Amino acid sequence: MILTNSLPLWNETALPAVGEDALLFQRFVRDLIIEFEPQTATDTMLIEQAAMGRMRLHRLWRTESALAQRELSRSTKKNVR
């Protein structure tokens, strides 16, 4: 097992986008490392990529939701006039 007492093991430059919670991301990666106990550097890299993918997916969902709300607001305003 690669894990040592010096968590985190992941590349700390792999942080979420500006405005996202870096600490939340780091905790998520740490939890995945603890859960899956990576045996190799490749295992650790795959965990990092999974965490980054999850953050991107959540970012996409937030963006879609914001765009849908904006469109709904615009169409409501147009119908009121």
MARDOSE-63348 format. One record per atom (N, C-alpha, C, O): residue in one letter; residue number from 1; atom name; x, y, z. Coordinates in steps of 0.2 Angstrom, whole numbers, always signed. Layout:
<atoms>
{atom "A",NUM,"CA",{X,Y,Z}},
...
</atoms>
This chain:
<atoms>
{atom "M",1,"N",{+4,-6,+0}},
{atom "M",1,"CA",{+0,+0,+0}},
{atom "M",1,"C",{+4,+6,+0}},
{atom "M",1,"O",{+9,+6,+4}},
{atom "I",2,"N",{+2,+11,-4}},
{atom "I",2,"CA",{+6,+17,-5}},
{atom "I",2,"C",{+5,+22,+1}},
{atom "I",2,"O",{+9,+26,+3}},
{atom "L",3,"N",{-1,+22,+4}},
{atom "L",3,"CA",{-3,+27,+9}},
{atom "L",3,"C",{+2,+27,+15}},
{atom "L",3,"O",{+5,+22,+17}},
{atom "T",4,"N",{+4,+33,+17}},
{atom "T",4,"CA",{+8,+34,+23}},
{atom "T",4,"C",{+5,+38,+28}},
{atom "T",4,"O",{-1,+40,+27}},
{atom "N",5,"N",{+8,+40,+33}},
{atom "N",5,"CA",{+5,+45,+38}},
{atom "N",5,"C",{+5,+52,+35}},
{atom "N",5,"O",{+2,+56,+38}},
{atom "S",6,"N",{+8,+53,+29}},
{atom "S",6,"CA",{+8,+60,+26}},
{atom "S",6,"C",{+3,+61,+21}},
{atom "S",6,"O",{+4,+63,+15}},
{atom "L",7,"N",{-4,+60,+23}},
{atom "L",7,"CA",{-9,+62,+18}},
{atom "L",7,"C",{-9,+69,+17}},
{atom "L",7,"O",{-7,+73,+22}},
{atom "P",8,"N",{-10,+72,+11}},
{atom "P",8,"CA",{-12,+69,+5}},
{atom "P",8,"C",{-7,+66,+1}},
{atom "P",8,"O",{-1,+69,+1}},
{atom "L",9,"N",{-8,+61,-3}},
{atom "L",9,"CA",{-3,+58,-8}},
{atom "L",9,"C",{-5,+61,-15}},
{atom "L",9,"O",{+0,+60,-19}},
{atom "W",10,"N",{-10,+64,-16}},
{atom "W",10,"CA",{-12,+66,-23}},
{atom "W",10,"C",{-9,+72,-25}},
{atom "W",10,"O",{-6,+76,-20}},
{atom "N",11,"N",{-9,+74,-31}},
{atom "N",11,"CA",{-6,+80,-34}},
{atom "N",11,"C",{-10,+86,-32}},
{atom "N",11,"O",{-16,+87,-34}},
{atom "E",12,"N",{-7,+90,-27}},
{atom "E",12,"CA",{-11,+95,-24}},
{atom "E",12,"C",{-13,+101,-29}},
{atom "E",12,"O",{-16,+105,-28}},
{atom "T",13,"N",{-9,+100,-35}},
{atom "T",13,"CA",{-11,+105,-40}},
{atom "T",13,"C",{-17,+104,-44}},
{atom "T",13,"O",{-20,+108,-47}},
{atom "A",14,"N",{-20,+98,-43}},
{atom "A",14,"CA",{-26,+96,-46}},
{atom "A",14,"C",{-32,+98,-42}},
{atom "A",14,"O",{-35,+94,-38}},
{atom "L",15,"N",{-33,+104,-42}},
{atom "L",15,"CA",{-38,+108,-38}},
{atom "L",15,"C",{-44,+109,-42}},
{atom "L",15,"O",{-44,+110,-48}},
{atom "P",16,"N",{-50,+110,-39}},
{atom "P",16,"CA",{-56,+112,-43}},
{atom "P",16,"C",{-55,+119,-46}},
{atom "P",16,"O",{-50,+123,-44}},
{atom "A",17,"N",{-60,+121,-50}},
{atom "A",17,"CA",{-60,+128,-53}},
{atom "A",17,"C",{-61,+133,-48}},
{atom "A",17,"O",{-63,+132,-42}},
{atom "V",18,"N",{-59,+139,-50}},
{atom "V",18,"CA",{-60,+145,-46}},
{atom "V",18,"C",{-67,+146,-44}},
{atom "V",18,"O",{-72,+145,-47}},
{atom "G",19,"N",{-68,+147,-37}},
{atom "G",19,"CA",{-75,+148,-34}},
{atom "G",19,"C",{-77,+141,-31}},
{atom "G",19,"O",{-82,+141,-28}},
{atom "E",20,"N",{-74,+136,-33}},
{atom "E",20,"CA",{-76,+129,-30}},
{atom "E",20,"C",{-72,+128,-23}},
{atom "E",20,"O",{-67,+131,-22}},
{atom "D",21,"N",{-74,+124,-19}},
{atom "D",21,"CA",{-71,+123,-13}},
{atom "D",21,"C",{-66,+118,-13}},
{atom "D",21,"O",{-67,+112,-14}},
{atom "A",22,"N",{-59,+120,-13}},
{atom "A",22,"CA",{-53,+116,-13}},
{atom "A",22,"C",{-53,+111,-7}},
{atom "A",22,"O",{-51,+106,-8}},
{atom "L",23,"N",{-55,+114,-1}},
{atom "L",23,"CA",{-55,+109,+4}},
{atom "L",23,"C",{-59,+103,+4}},
{atom "L",23,"O",{-58,+98,+5}},
{atom "L",24,"N",{-65,+105,+1}},
{atom "L",24,"CA",{-70,+99,+0}},
{atom "L",24,"C",{-67,+94,-5}},
{atom "L",24,"O",{-68,+88,-4}},
{atom "F",25,"N",{-64,+97,-11}},
{atom "F",25,"CA",{-61,+92,-16}},
{atom "F",25,"C",{-56,+88,-12}},
{atom "F",25,"O",{-55,+82,-14}},
{atom "Q",26,"N",{-51,+91,-9}},
{atom "Q",26,"CA",{-46,+88,-5}},
{atom "Q",26,"C",{-49,+82,-1}},
{atom "Q",26,"O",{-46,+77,+0}},
{atom "R",27,"N",{-54,+84,+3}},
{atom "R",27,"CA",{-57,+79,+7}},
{atom "R",27,"C",{-60,+73,+3}},
{atom "R",27,"O",{-59,+67,+5}},
{atom "F",28,"N",{-63,+75,-2}},
{atom "F",28,"CA",{-66,+70,-6}},
{atom "F",28,"C",{-60,+65,-9}},
{atom "F",28,"O",{-61,+59,-9}},
{atom "V",29,"N",{-55,+68,-11}},
{atom "V",29,"CA",{-49,+63,-14}},
{atom "V",29,"C",{-47,+59,-8}},
{atom "V",29,"O",{-45,+53,-9}},
{atom "R",30,"N",{-46,+62,-2}},
{atom "R",30,"CA",{-43,+58,+3}},
{atom "R",30,"C",{-48,+53,+5}},
{atom "R",30,"O",{-45,+47,+6}},
{atom "D",31,"N",{-54,+54,+5}},
{atom "D",31,"CA",{-59,+49,+7}},
{atom "D",31,"C",{-59,+43,+2}},
{atom "D",31,"O",{-59,+37,+3}},
{atom "L",32,"N",{-58,+45,-5}},
{atom "L",32,"CA",{-57,+40,-10}},
{atom "L",32,"C",{-51,+36,-9}},
{atom "L",32,"O",{-51,+29,-10}},
{atom "I",33,"N",{-46,+39,-7}},
{atom "I",33,"CA",{-39,+35,-6}},
{atom "I",33,"C",{-40,+31,+0}},
{atom "I",33,"O",{-38,+25,-1}},
{atom "I",34,"N",{-43,+33,+5}},
{atom "I",34,"CA",{-44,+29,+11}},
{atom "I",34,"C",{-48,+23,+9}},
{atom "I",34,"O",{-47,+17,+11}},
{atom "E",35,"N",{-54,+24,+5}},
{atom "E",35,"CA",{-59,+19,+4}},
{atom "E",35,"C",{-56,+14,-1}},
{atom "E",35,"O",{-56,+8,+0}},
{atom "F",36,"N",{-52,+16,-6}},
{atom "F",36,"CA",{-50,+11,-11}},
{atom "F",36,"C",{-43,+9,-10}},
{atom "F",36,"O",{-40,+4,-14}},
{atom "E",37,"N",{-39,+12,-6}},
{atom "E",37,"CA",{-32,+9,-4}},
{atom "E",37,"C",{-28,+8,-10}},
{atom "E",37,"O",{-26,+2,-12}},
{atom "P",38,"N",{-26,+13,-14}},
{atom "P",38,"CA",{-22,+12,-20}},
{atom "P",38,"C",{-16,+9,-19}},
{atom "P",38,"O",{-12,+10,-14}},
{atom "Q",39,"N",{-14,+4,-23}},
{atom "Q",39,"CA",{-8,+0,-22}},
{atom "Q",39,"C",{-2,+3,-27}},
{atom "Q",39,"O",{+4,+2,-25}},
{atom "T",40,"N",{-4,+7,-32}},
{atom "T",40,"CA",{+1,+10,-36}},
{atom "T",40,"C",{+0,+17,-38}},
{atom "T",40,"O",{-5,+20,-36}},
{atom "A",41,"N",{+5,+20,-41}},
{atom "A",41,"CA",{+4,+27,-43}},
{atom "A",41,"C",{-2,+28,-48}},
{atom "A",41,"O",{-5,+33,-48}},
{atom "T",42,"N",{-2,+23,-52}},
{atom "T",42,"CA",{-8,+23,-57}},
{atom "T",42,"C",{-15,+22,-53}},
{atom "T",42,"O",{-19,+26,-55}},
{atom "D",43,"N",{-15,+18,-48}},
{atom "D",43,"CA",{-21,+18,-44}},
{atom "D",43,"C",{-23,+25,-41}},
{atom "D",43,"O",{-29,+27,-42}},
{atom "T",44,"N",{-18,+28,-39}},
{atom "T",44,"CA",{-19,+35,-36}},
{atom "T",44,"C",{-21,+40,-41}},
{atom "T",44,"O",{-25,+44,-40}},
{atom "M",45,"N",{-18,+40,-47}},
{atom "M",45,"CA",{-19,+44,-52}},
{atom "M",45,"C",{-27,+43,-55}},
{atom "M",45,"O",{-30,+48,-56}},
{atom "L",46,"N",{-29,+37,-55}},
{atom "L",46,"CA",{-36,+35,-57}},
{atom "L",46,"C",{-41,+38,-52}},
{atom "L",46,"O",{-46,+41,-54}},
{atom "I",47,"N",{-39,+38,-45}},
{atom "I",47,"CA",{-43,+41,-40}},
{atom "I",47,"C",{-44,+48,-41}},
{atom "I",47,"O",{-49,+51,-41}},
{atom "E",48,"N",{-38,+51,-42}},
{atom "E",48,"CA",{-38,+59,-43}},
{atom "E",48,"C",{-42,+61,-49}},
{atom "E",48,"O",{-46,+65,-49}},
{atom "Q",49,"N",{-42,+57,-55}},
{atom "Q",49,"CA",{-46,+58,-61}},
{atom "Q",49,"C",{-53,+57,-60}},
{atom "Q",49,"O",{-57,+61,-62}},
{atom "A",50,"N",{-55,+52,-56}},
{atom "A",50,"CA",{-62,+51,-54}},
{atom "A",50,"C",{-65,+57,-50}},
{atom "A",50,"O",{-70,+59,-51}},
{atom "A",51,"N",{-61,+59,-45}},
{atom "A",51,"CA",{-63,+65,-41}},
{atom "A",51,"C",{-64,+71,-45}},
{atom "A",51,"O",{-69,+75,-45}},
{atom "M",52,"N",{-59,+72,-50}},
{atom "M",52,"CA",{-59,+78,-54}},
{atom "M",52,"C",{-65,+78,-59}},
{atom "M",52,"O",{-69,+83,-60}},
{atom "G",53,"N",{-67,+72,-61}},
{atom "G",53,"CA",{-72,+71,-66}},
{atom "G",53,"C",{-79,+72,-62}},
{atom "G",53,"O",{-83,+75,-65}},
{atom "R",54,"N",{-79,+70,-56}},
{atom "R",54,"CA",{-85,+71,-52}},
{atom "R",54,"C",{-86,+78,-51}},
{atom "R",54,"O",{-92,+81,-51}},
{atom "M",55,"N",{-81,+82,-49}},
{atom "M",55,"CA",{-82,+89,-48}},
{atom "M",55,"C",{-84,+93,-55}},
{atom "M",55,"O",{-88,+97,-54}},
{atom "R",56,"N",{-81,+90,-60}},
{atom "R",56,"CA",{-83,+93,-67}},
{atom "R",56,"C",{-91,+92,-68}},
{atom "R",56,"O",{-94,+96,-71}},
{atom "L",57,"N",{-93,+86,-66}},
{atom "L",57,"CA",{-100,+84,-68}},
{atom "L",57,"C",{-104,+89,-63}},
{atom "L",57,"O",{-109,+91,-66}},
{atom "H",58,"N",{-102,+90,-57}},
{atom "H",58,"CA",{-106,+94,-53}},
{atom "H",58,"C",{-106,+101,-55}},
{atom "H",58,"O",{-112,+105,-55}},
{atom "R",59,"N",{-101,+103,-58}},
{atom "R",59,"CA",{-100,+110,-61}},
{atom "R",59,"C",{-105,+111,-67}},
{atom "R",59,"O",{-108,+116,-67}},
{atom "L",60,"N",{-105,+106,-71}},
{atom "L",60,"CA",{-110,+106,-77}},
{atom "L",60,"C",{-117,+106,-74}},
{atom "L",60,"O",{-121,+110,-77}},
{atom "W",61,"N",{-119,+102,-69}},
{atom "W",61,"CA",{-126,+102,-67}},
{atom "W",61,"C",{-127,+109,-64}},
{atom "W",61,"O",{-133,+111,-66}},
{atom "R",62,"N",{-123,+112,-61}},
{atom "R",62,"CA",{-124,+119,-58}},
{atom "R",62,"C",{-125,+124,-64}},
{atom "R",62,"O",{-130,+128,-64}},
{atom "T",63,"N",{-121,+123,-69}},
{atom "T",63,"CA",{-121,+128,-75}},
{atom "T",63,"C",{-128,+127,-78}},
{atom "T",63,"O",{-131,+131,-80}},
{atom "E",64,"N",{-130,+120,-80}},
{atom "E",64,"CA",{-136,+119,-83}},
{atom "E",64,"C",{-142,+122,-79}},
{atom "E",64,"O",{-147,+124,-82}},
{atom "S",65,"N",{-142,+121,-73}},
{atom "S",65,"CA",{-147,+123,-68}},
{atom "S",65,"C",{-148,+131,-69}},
{atom "S",65,"O",{-153,+133,-69}},
{atom "A",66,"N",{-142,+134,-68}},
{atom "A",66,"CA",{-142,+141,-69}},
{atom "A",66,"C",{-145,+144,-75}},
{atom "A",66,"O",{-149,+149,-76}},
{atom "L",67,"N",{-143,+141,-81}},
{atom "L",67,"CA",{-145,+143,-87}},
{atom "L",67,"C",{-152,+141,-88}},
{atom "L",67,"O",{-156,+146,-91}},
{atom "A",68,"N",{-155,+136,-86}},
{atom "A",68,"CA",{-162,+134,-86}},
{atom "A",68,"C",{-166,+140,-82}},
{atom "A",68,"O",{-171,+142,-84}},
{atom "Q",69,"N",{-163,+141,-76}},
{atom "Q",69,"CA",{-167,+146,-72}},
{atom "Q",69,"C",{-167,+153,-75}},
{atom "Q",69,"O",{-172,+156,-75}},
{atom "R",70,"N",{-161,+155,-79}},
{atom "R",70,"CA",{-161,+161,-82}},
{atom "R",70,"C",{-166,+161,-88}},
{atom "R",70,"O",{-170,+166,-89}},
{atom "E",71,"N",{-166,+156,-92}},
{atom "E",71,"CA",{-171,+156,-97}},
{atom "E",71,"C",{-178,+156,-95}},
{atom "E",71,"O",{-183,+159,-98}},
{atom "L",72,"N",{-180,+152,-89}},
{atom "L",72,"CA",{-186,+152,-87}},
{atom "L",72,"C",{-188,+159,-84}},
{atom "L",72,"O",{-194,+162,-86}},
{atom "S",73,"N",{-184,+163,-81}},
{atom "S",73,"CA",{-185,+170,-79}},
{atom "S",73,"C",{-186,+174,-85}},
{atom "S",73,"O",{-191,+178,-85}},
{atom "R",74,"N",{-182,+174,-90}},
{atom "R",74,"CA",{-183,+178,-96}},
{atom "R",74,"C",{-190,+176,-100}},
{atom "R",74,"O",{-193,+181,-101}},
{atom "S",75,"N",{-192,+170,-100}},
{atom "S",75,"CA",{-198,+169,-104}},
{atom "S",75,"C",{-204,+171,-99}},
{atom "S",75,"O",{-209,+173,-102}},
{atom "T",76,"N",{-203,+171,-93}},
{atom "T",76,"CA",{-208,+173,-88}},
{atom "T",76,"C",{-209,+181,-89}},
{atom "T",76,"O",{-215,+183,-89}},
{atom "K",77,"N",{-204,+184,-89}},
{atom "K",77,"CA",{-204,+191,-90}},
{atom "K",77,"C",{-207,+193,-97}},
{atom "K",77,"O",{-211,+198,-97}},
{atom "K",78,"N",{-206,+190,-102}},
{atom "K",78,"CA",{-208,+191,-109}},
{atom "K",78,"C",{-216,+190,-109}},
{atom "K",78,"O",{-219,+194,-112}},
{atom "N",79,"N",{-218,+185,-105}},
{atom "N",79,"CA",{-225,+183,-105}},
{atom "N",79,"C",{-229,+188,-101}},
{atom "N",79,"O",{-235,+189,-102}},
{atom "V",80,"N",{-226,+192,-96}},
{atom "V",80,"CA",{-229,+197,-92}},
{atom "V",80,"C",{-231,+203,-96}},
{atom "V",80,"O",{-235,+206,-95}},
{atom "R",81,"N",{-226,+205,-101}},
{atom "R",81,"CA",{-227,+211,-104}},
{atom "R",81,"C",{-232,+211,-109}},
{atom "R",81,"O",{-233,+216,-113}},
</atoms>
